[in-house]
Amino acid sequence: MRFFTVVSAVLSLVIGALLFSGCGKEVRDDRAILKLYSNPDGAVVTLLKREVGNTPYGCRISHGTHVVKIAKPNYYPVWMTVTLKPGEEKKINVTLEPEKASVLFTSKPSGAAVYLNDKFLGETPFVFKDVAPGNYTALLKLPGYSPQSIQWNVSSARPQSINTVLVSNVGSLKVTSVPDKAQVKLNDAPVGDTPYNARLEQGKYKVTVVKSGFSVYEQTVLVNRDREAIVQAKMEPLPGNLKLTTAPSGAAVSINGKDYGSTPLNVSSLPRGHYKVEFRKAGFDPVSIEIDLAGGQTVERNLVLSSSTGQLDFVTYPPGVTVYLDGKLKGATVRDPNNPEISSVFSIRGLIPGKHTLELVHKRARPNRKVITVRIEKGKTERLDNLTMWIANSTLEMKDGRITTGRFIARQANGKVMFEPEPGVQVTYRADEIKSITPIKDKE
């Protein structure tokens, strides 16, 4: 009876050896080889419902299907079913996933932005999910409060809660200006008009105050927490400019009674204000205008002047007559190139409206002086009929020795000559009576 007990015990040991991994001597050739690896290594291997070692792990085991568990602290365990064929060698690599936690961020006040490695995660209250084990540092930002750094460690999957009390970093800024209603810029960005009041985060600000027609005011100001920074901007008015032209040019310009020169004219650096500008040019009506000049402004004015004078045009018969107007010499008439018997048009410009005395003079004329009264109207041309003076132009010598000075009129087809020895007296001479007809030169 004892023999059978011993034999039974031995058989139980042999059967057990076939079932357990890595156990004892090889009994059968059809056992399989199982090799287990993990990343990271050092994970506990559970096989046949018992912990049999740590990765990397290998053993001989009976063929068939087995359940394997690979586990390591702070990592999610991996369960797997492994089927082995007789005599098969199988290698299995397992990557373990770290256990991840959830972190709840809250702040007072709420609404703070959470940044991790400069990446925006969300705003408090905010749950940061699937956080792997490790050490972390985040930054909380909320306008009006100082940025605050927070640190935490994840060592397990247990949820964490991090509450942060933020500290206010807001001060106030007050900006006034002379003149008021000027535009205010903070760091070059328009924010409003003076008077300007604002609550700002602590820090340095470039304050720029701008108003059309005035110098730009700029100041760097430091805003401190719970304090008021004050900027008082006083801006100087900018000078203005006048650009004055007239048609025709050359008009004398006076500004508020002071002479500045003639058009075209640029007058710069004038203080802003009201100006009376007067334009004067001989022969044209004076013009007066008023200009309100703003600071920094350039005002342009172009005026067309109205003529205040008239003019006189006439032709003399014959040419070569000396002309006087109101006792002043104006010149002499000259021959018309197309008709030498008369002069070209003689023009006198820039005459003041009213009566004028026109005087024609020639030393050989009878009478040698002719006076005409003319009336000139503003902006008009007075055109006179041809002005005639009797002027001897030839010397007639007869065959009987007589010599007569007068005006040669014409030679007729029959050879007779018409001659005027006196104004209004015309005599006809036969050709056989005339010895010669000699023209009198102009210089005579």
NUFIKE-165353 format. One line per 5 residues: their letters; for each residue y, x, z of C-alpha. Coordinates in nm, 4 decimals. Each point is the difference from the previous one (the first is absolute). Example, Ala and Ser with C-alpha at 12.3 -4.5 7.8 and 13.67 -1.06 7.14 Angstrom:
residues 2
AS = -0.4500,1.2300,0.7800; 0.3440,0.1370,-0.0660
This chain:
residues 444
MRFFT = 0.0000,0.0000,0.0000; 0.2290,0.2872,0.0829; -0.0850,0.1591,-0.3386; 0.1232,-0.3018,-0.1876; 0.3173,0.0005,0.2041
VVSAV = 0.0671,0.3608,-0.0935; -0.0754,-0.0607,-0.3676; 0.2316,-0.3017,-0.0014; 0.2799,0.2051,0.1504; -0.0422,0.2732,-0.2619
LSLVI = 0.0071,-0.2514,-0.2843; 0.3184,-0.1548,0.1424; 0.1675,0.3416,0.0025; -0.1003,0.0671,-0.3620; 0.1297,-0.3382,-0.1159
GALLF = 0.3226,0.0484,0.1949; 0.0493,0.3397,-0.1605; -0.0152,-0.1583,-0.3402; 0.2706,-0.2497,0.0898; 0.2632,0.2203,0.1686
SGCGK = 0.2357,0.2278,-0.1925; -0.0503,0.3724,0.0141; -0.2792,-0.0475,0.2342; -0.2685,0.2610,0.0275; -0.2356,0.1350,-0.2582
EVRDD = -0.0443,-0.1276,-0.3495; -0.2962,-0.2250,0.0008; 0.0302,-0.1634,-0.3410; 0.1323,0.1422,-0.3232; 0.1717,-0.3213,-0.1051
RAILK = 0.2769,0.0151,0.2620; 0.3581,0.0048,-0.1319; 0.2866,0.2360,0.0899; 0.3336,-0.1602,0.1062; 0.3220,0.2042,0.0265
LYSNP = 0.3205,-0.1620,0.1353; 0.3566,0.1416,-0.0287; 0.3347,-0.1447,0.1118; 0.3690,0.0723,-0.0430; 0.1028,0.0899,0.2609
DGAVV = -0.3299,0.1416,0.1283; -0.1290,-0.0261,0.3537; -0.0690,-0.3728,-0.0266; -0.2897,-0.1432,0.2000; -0.3016,-0.1114,-0.2078
TLLKR = -0.2009,-0.2998,0.1202; -0.3392,-0.0360,-0.1665; -0.2953,-0.2136,0.1008; 0.2204,-0.1618,0.2643; 0.0760,0.3260,0.1774
EVGNT = 0.2570,0.2793,-0.0173; -0.1775,0.2889,-0.1620; 0.2777,0.2585,-0.0503; 0.3408,0.0797,-0.1554; 0.1009,0.0611,-0.3594
PYGCR = -0.0910,0.1996,-0.1913; -0.3494,-0.1314,0.0811; -0.3397,0.0289,-0.1746; -0.3584,-0.1024,0.0709; -0.3371,-0.0942,-0.1476
ISHGT = -0.0662,-0.3704,0.0228; -0.2468,-0.2482,-0.1309; 0.0748,-0.1608,-0.3292; 0.1277,-0.3553,0.0002; 0.3260,-0.1719,0.1022
HVVKI = 0.1979,0.1134,0.3044; 0.3316,-0.1063,0.1574; 0.2397,0.2868,0.0709; 0.3265,-0.0028,0.2032; 0.2531,0.2828,-0.0097
AKPNY = 0.2767,-0.0197,0.2601; 0.2777,0.2202,0.1380; 0.2684,-0.0801,0.2591; 0.3340,-0.1284,-0.1532; -0.1793,-0.0739,-0.3312
YPVWM = -0.1522,-0.3171,-0.1304; -0.3891,0.0270,0.0166; -0.1980,-0.0118,-0.3223; -0.3249,-0.1991,-0.0192; -0.2325,0.0414,-0.2955
TVTLK = -0.3518,-0.0896,-0.1149; -0.1906,0.2972,-0.1447; -0.3148,-0.0458,-0.2089; -0.2174,0.3112,-0.0375; -0.2840,0.0578,-0.2452
PGEEK = -0.3074,0.2066,0.0893; 0.0821,0.3707,-0.0148; 0.3676,-0.0712,-0.0960; 0.2867,0.2192,0.1215; 0.3261,-0.1976,0.0367
KINVT = 0.3476,0.1250,0.0905; 0.2671,-0.2435,0.1156; 0.3710,0.0861,0.0444; 0.2147,-0.2388,0.2053; 0.3804,0.0026,0.0348
LEPEK = 0.1064,-0.1540,0.3279; 0.3193,-0.2047,0.0073; 0.2263,0.0587,0.2995; 0.0518,-0.2959,0.2238; 0.3542,-0.1412,-0.0598
ASVLF = 0.2351,-0.1710,0.2380; 0.2915,-0.2442,-0.0288; 0.3391,0.0847,0.1502; 0.2609,-0.2649,0.0863; 0.3624,0.1213,-0.0162
TSKPS = 0.2664,-0.2013,0.1803; 0.3607,0.0861,0.0742; 0.2931,-0.1356,0.1924; 0.1870,-0.1218,-0.1959; -0.2537,-0.0800,-0.2705
GAAVY = 0.0451,0.0568,-0.3727; -0.0193,0.3788,0.0164; -0.1402,0.1739,-0.3074; -0.3122,0.2107,0.0656; -0.0411,0.3211,-0.2028
LNDKF = -0.3046,0.2270,0.0004; 0.0418,0.3288,-0.1872; 0.3133,-0.1489,-0.1623; -0.2035,-0.2957,-0.1280; 0.1182,-0.3472,0.0982
LGETP = -0.2757,-0.1975,0.1746; 0.1785,-0.3195,0.1065; 0.2399,-0.1468,0.2565; -0.0685,-0.0712,0.3648; -0.1941,-0.1879,0.1156
FVFKD = -0.2486,0.1661,-0.2330; -0.3778,0.0614,0.0104; -0.1153,0.3279,-0.1504; -0.3644,-0.0578,-0.0979; -0.2903,0.2339,-0.0672
VAPGN = 0.1435,0.3003,0.1783; -0.2400,0.2919,-0.0049; -0.0465,0.2167,0.3112; 0.2665,0.2649,0.0445; 0.3517,0.0708,0.1271
YTALL = 0.2938,-0.1853,-0.1612; 0.3790,0.0066,0.0074; 0.2096,-0.2856,-0.1407; 0.3750,-0.0643,-0.0227; 0.1712,-0.3306,0.0812
KLPGY = 0.3345,-0.0783,-0.1633; 0.2309,-0.2957,0.0557; 0.3663,-0.0210,-0.1094; 0.2225,0.0345,0.3034; -0.2612,0.1895,0.1995
SPQSI = -0.1033,0.3623,0.0265; -0.3156,0.0901,-0.1937; -0.2894,0.0460,0.2437; -0.3174,0.2016,-0.0404; -0.3273,-0.1290,0.1478
QWNVS = -0.3374,0.1760,0.0362; -0.3529,-0.1283,0.0611; -0.3621,0.1039,-0.0229; -0.2954,-0.1920,-0.1423; -0.3312,0.1068,0.1500
SARPQ = -0.1939,-0.3237,-0.0285; 0.0018,-0.3350,-0.1705; 0.1660,-0.1630,0.2975; 0.3321,-0.1695,-0.1048; 0.3226,0.1465,0.1328
SINTV = 0.3444,-0.1432,0.0677; 0.3187,0.2094,-0.0147; 0.3269,-0.1515,0.1187; 0.3342,0.1808,-0.0523; 0.3422,-0.0749,0.1482
LVSNV = 0.2677,0.1080,-0.2498; 0.3332,0.1433,0.1097; 0.3209,-0.1292,-0.1627; 0.2091,0.2594,-0.1918; 0.2809,-0.2275,-0.1231
GSLKV = 0.3714,0.0607,0.0356; 0.3010,-0.1660,-0.1647; 0.2528,0.1040,-0.2642; 0.3510,-0.1384,-0.0434; 0.2072,0.0860,-0.3090
TSVPD = 0.3654,-0.0988,-0.0482; 0.2420,0.1060,-0.2718; 0.3667,0.0050,-0.0959; 0.0290,-0.1882,-0.2296; -0.2803,-0.2410,0.0910
KAQVK = -0.2436,-0.1764,-0.2315; -0.1305,0.3391,-0.1141; -0.3631,0.0486,-0.1046; -0.2263,0.1794,0.2488; -0.2946,0.2140,-0.1125
LNDAP = -0.2662,0.1453,0.2300; -0.1785,0.2983,-0.1529; 0.1518,-0.1048,-0.3374; -0.1415,-0.3562,0.0185; 0.2571,-0.2878,0.0133
VGDTP = -0.0379,-0.2023,0.3222; 0.3158,-0.2125,0.0260; 0.3784,0.0013,0.0399; 0.2278,0.1002,0.2839; 0.0170,-0.0961,0.2779
YNARL = -0.3722,0.0808,0.0132; -0.2380,-0.0200,0.2987; -0.3723,0.0766,-0.0015; -0.2945,0.0838,0.2253; -0.1650,0.3178,-0.1273
EQGKY = -0.2851,0.2257,0.0924; 0.0963,0.3170,0.1782; 0.0864,0.2795,-0.2400; 0.2609,0.1521,-0.2296; 0.1708,-0.2102,-0.2663
KVTVV = 0.2408,0.0849,-0.2802; 0.2734,-0.2646,0.0082; 0.2053,-0.0423,-0.3182; 0.2938,-0.2427,-0.0215; 0.1291,-0.0910,-0.3477
KSGFS = 0.2859,-0.2189,-0.1238; 0.1477,-0.0137,-0.3481; 0.3324,0.1833,-0.0191; -0.0584,0.2020,0.3173; -0.1549,0.3351,0.0857
VYEQT = -0.3690,0.0010,0.0991; -0.0722,0.0462,0.3722; -0.3240,0.1709,0.1047; -0.1377,0.0901,0.3424; -0.3387,0.0917,0.1489
VLVNR = -0.0611,-0.1886,0.3238; -0.2752,0.0218,0.2639; -0.1321,-0.3323,0.1293; -0.1571,0.0328,0.3471; -0.2326,-0.2451,0.1725
DREAI = 0.1841,-0.2727,0.1911; 0.3418,0.1429,-0.0958; 0.2739,-0.0964,-0.2478; 0.1249,0.2401,-0.2663; 0.3476,-0.0752,-0.1381
VQAKM = 0.1422,0.1011,-0.3381; 0.3708,-0.0599,-0.0725; 0.0675,0.0677,-0.3665; 0.3594,0.0524,-0.1102; 0.0299,0.0202,-0.3779
EPLPG = 0.3044,0.1194,-0.1903; 0.1181,-0.1914,-0.3087; -0.0667,0.1830,-0.3239; 0.2857,0.0661,-0.2472; 0.0174,-0.2026,-0.3197
NLKLT = 0.0857,0.0861,-0.3589; 0.2098,-0.1544,-0.2749; -0.0746,0.0539,-0.3679; 0.2955,-0.1194,-0.2102; 0.0332,-0.0150,-0.3778
TAPSG = 0.2445,-0.1732,-0.2361; 0.0199,-0.0794,-0.3675; 0.2006,0.1802,-0.1170; -0.0444,0.2895,0.2412; 0.2785,0.2034,0.1542
AAVSI = 0.1336,-0.2685,0.2342; 0.1597,0.1349,0.3167; -0.1830,-0.1210,0.3136; 0.1418,-0.0558,0.3464; -0.2128,-0.1121,0.2964
NGKDY = 0.1812,-0.1609,0.2911; 0.3207,0.1521,-0.1371; -0.1363,0.3548,-0.0365; -0.0317,0.1602,-0.3468; -0.3493,0.1224,-0.0861
GSTPL = 0.0232,0.0985,-0.3677; -0.0827,-0.1655,-0.3308; -0.3006,-0.1856,-0.1339; -0.2861,0.0691,-0.0362; 0.0036,0.0740,0.3735
NVSSL = -0.2593,0.0471,0.2750; 0.1314,-0.0258,0.3548; -0.2560,0.0980,0.2650; -0.0183,0.0092,0.3808; 0.2153,-0.3058,0.0589
PRGHY = -0.0408,-0.1689,0.3388; -0.1362,-0.3497,-0.0211; 0.2731,-0.2608,-0.0082; 0.2363,-0.2015,-0.2188; 0.1828,0.1736,-0.2875
KVEFR = 0.2735,-0.0995,-0.2438; -0.0401,0.1897,-0.3281; 0.2780,0.0058,-0.2619; -0.0194,0.1176,-0.3622; 0.3046,0.0927,-0.2088
KAGFD = 0.0299,0.1226,-0.3566; 0.3027,0.0089,-0.2252; -0.0114,-0.2798,-0.2540; -0.2445,-0.2090,0.2050; 0.0352,-0.2586,0.2713
PVSIE = -0.0585,0.1379,0.3513; -0.3176,-0.1238,0.1673; -0.0669,-0.0373,0.3733; -0.3434,-0.0740,0.1483; -0.1367,-0.0164,0.3548
IDLAG = -0.3341,0.1459,0.1069; -0.1971,-0.0371,0.3240; -0.1901,0.3274,0.0272; -0.3099,0.0102,0.2210; -0.1279,0.3203,0.1573
GQTVE = -0.2203,0.2017,-0.2316; 0.0828,-0.2302,-0.2916; 0.1117,0.1042,-0.3481; 0.2202,-0.2615,-0.1687; 0.0599,0.0214,-0.3742
RNLVL = 0.2864,-0.1700,-0.1768; 0.0727,0.0113,-0.3745; 0.3268,-0.1634,-0.1067; 0.1270,-0.0871,-0.3464; 0.3771,0.0470,0.0054
SSSTG = 0.2206,-0.2496,-0.1807; 0.2658,0.1461,-0.2254; 0.3548,-0.0698,0.1220; 0.1690,0.1213,-0.3226; 0.0344,-0.0897,-0.3640
QLDFV = 0.0336,0.2057,-0.3157; 0.2114,0.0219,-0.3127; -0.1198,0.0625,-0.3579; 0.2150,0.0378,-0.3156; 0.0269,0.1662,-0.3414
TYPPG = 0.3205,0.1572,-0.1406; 0.1181,0.0078,-0.3585; 0.0320,0.2772,-0.0882; -0.1959,0.2322,0.2339; 0.1587,0.2928,0.1837
VTVYL = 0.2133,-0.2130,0.2348; 0.0596,0.1284,0.3541; -0.0872,-0.2593,0.2668; 0.1667,-0.0521,0.3399; -0.0934,-0.2637,0.2593
DGKLK = 0.2385,-0.0764,0.2814; 0.1748,0.3252,-0.0850; -0.3139,0.2142,0.0198; -0.1345,0.1868,-0.3014; -0.3444,-0.1292,-0.1065
GATVR = -0.0502,0.2039,-0.3207; 0.0375,-0.0582,-0.3757; -0.1847,-0.2178,-0.2472; -0.2272,0.1709,-0.2537; -0.1093,-0.0941,-0.3510
DPNNP = -0.2915,-0.2340,-0.0468; -0.2655,0.1973,-0.1925; -0.0678,-0.3047,-0.2149; 0.3642,-0.0898,-0.0685; 0.2553,0.2817,0.0257
EISSV = 0.2883,-0.2479,-0.0234; -0.0629,-0.1273,0.3526; -0.1082,0.1515,0.3305; -0.3257,-0.0334,0.1843; 0.0070,-0.2420,0.2941
FSIRG = 0.2100,0.1412,0.2816; -0.1296,-0.1182,0.3429; 0.1645,0.0151,0.3397; -0.2328,-0.0783,0.2937; 0.0431,-0.0745,0.3705
LIPGK = 0.3207,-0.1967,-0.0238; 0.1205,-0.1936,0.2995; 0.0364,-0.3708,-0.0805; 0.3586,-0.1018,-0.0845; 0.2784,0.1012,-0.2411
HTLEL = 0.0068,0.3461,-0.1564; 0.2379,0.1719,-0.2449; -0.1608,0.1527,-0.3078; 0.2189,0.2530,-0.1896; -0.0758,0.1424,-0.3483
VHKRA = 0.1960,0.3097,-0.1054; 0.0227,0.1951,-0.3255; 0.2899,0.2281,-0.0941; 0.0013,-0.1134,-0.3654; -0.0326,-0.3658,0.0786
RPNRK = 0.2892,-0.2393,-0.0479; 0.0643,-0.0851,0.2706; -0.1835,0.2960,0.1504; -0.0951,-0.1994,0.3123; -0.1717,-0.3381,0.0281
VITVR = -0.0353,-0.1782,0.3363; -0.2484,-0.2847,0.0653; -0.0612,-0.1942,0.3215; -0.3692,-0.0823,0.0616; -0.1702,-0.2066,0.2697
IEKGK = -0.3318,0.1229,0.1398; -0.2512,-0.2261,0.1720; -0.2704,0.1104,0.2436; -0.3281,0.0815,-0.1668; 0.1293,-0.0763,-0.3510
TERLD = 0.0935,0.2019,-0.3087; 0.3345,-0.0723,-0.1640; -0.0339,0.0620,-0.3759; 0.3321,0.0299,-0.1838; 0.0574,-0.0591,-0.3689
NLTMW = 0.0515,0.3140,-0.2103; 0.3195,0.1672,0.1157; 0.2118,0.1139,-0.2932; 0.2782,0.2616,-0.0052; 0.2015,0.0925,-0.3054
IANST = -0.0545,0.3728,-0.0484; 0.1088,0.2039,-0.3036; -0.3043,0.1687,-0.1449; 0.1233,0.1447,-0.3322; 0.2904,0.1712,-0.1795
LEMKD = 0.0848,-0.1404,-0.3451; 0.1793,0.2379,-0.2428; 0.1515,-0.1525,-0.3158; 0.0467,0.1798,-0.3300; 0.3771,-0.0519,0.0293
GRITT = -0.0064,0.2111,0.3193; 0.0112,-0.2790,0.2614; -0.2298,0.0477,0.3045; -0.0994,-0.2988,0.2179; -0.2084,-0.0028,0.3182
GRFIA = -0.1914,-0.3168,0.0765; -0.3366,-0.1665,0.0033; -0.2253,0.0217,-0.3017; -0.1674,-0.3358,-0.0414; -0.2108,0.0054,-0.3173
RQANG = -0.0285,0.1048,-0.3628; -0.0444,-0.2953,-0.2314; -0.2349,-0.0232,-0.2970; 0.2895,0.0352,-0.2446; 0.0981,0.3307,0.1630
KVMFE = 0.2951,-0.1389,0.1946; 0.0393,0.1105,0.3633; 0.0897,-0.2282,0.2916; 0.2117,0.1842,0.2533; 0.1752,-0.1126,0.3208
PEPGV = 0.3065,0.2157,0.0733; 0.0982,-0.2236,0.2935; -0.1926,-0.2428,0.2188; -0.0368,-0.3219,-0.1958; 0.1558,0.1421,-0.3195
QVTYR = -0.2499,0.0475,-0.2821; 0.0968,0.1692,-0.3333; -0.2110,0.0346,-0.3129; 0.0431,0.3200,-0.2068; -0.1273,0.0744,-0.3473
ADEIK = -0.2315,0.2931,-0.0321; 0.2247,0.1736,-0.2519; 0.2843,0.0028,0.2575; -0.1991,0.1841,0.2666; -0.0269,0.3710,0.0109
SITPI = -0.2299,0.0167,0.3112; -0.1227,-0.1835,0.3135; -0.0682,0.2334,0.2925; -0.1833,-0.1312,0.3176; 0.1632,0.0861,0.3318
KDKE = -0.2421,0.1820,0.2286; -0.0673,-0.1454,0.3449; 0.1492,0.2996,0.1769; 0.3303,-0.0741,-0.1614
